[in-house]
Each structure stands twice: as structure tokens, then as C-alpha cells.
Amino acid sequence: RRMDTGVNSPRVLVVDDDELSRALVAKALEYEGYQVNQADSGLTALQVINDWQPHLVLLDVNMPGLNGLETLA
């Protein structure tokens, strides 16, 4: 059963340097009613986390630059 997407829906940030993977995960979450934002790097993710304050962050570990583990630190 799909949830209604609205301002009270949980916010999920999807972080992955692979555009197709990121888009597929985001689409599936949006279909289920989540508010979804995307980031293509650890640095961008940190900015989005501070500005948007997601409830959940799905984070790729293997990314160039600031990888997933370094983003958590």
C-alpha cells in the first residue's frame, strides 16, 4: 500500500555517485510515499543533511572523494 507523500512523510536522503542506482532507489522510495532528496557525493550529502534534516540517510560506502564512512565521521 502506497503512503501519501506530503510534508509529514518521512524524509530520506539517497547518497550515491552512481546516477542510475541513486535514481532507482529514489523512485522506489517516492512510490512508497517518502520525501526523497539525492546527493552524488559525501560533501553534498553533508550540506543536504544540515539543510533538509532527513529522517534516514541511505549512503553508498564506495564513493570517490569523501566516501561513505568518512561522511559518517
Secondary structure, DSSP 8 states (H G I E B T S, - for coil): -----STTS-EEEEE-S-HHHHHHHHHHHHHTT-EEEEESSHHHHHHHHHHH--SEEEE-S--SSS-HHHHH-
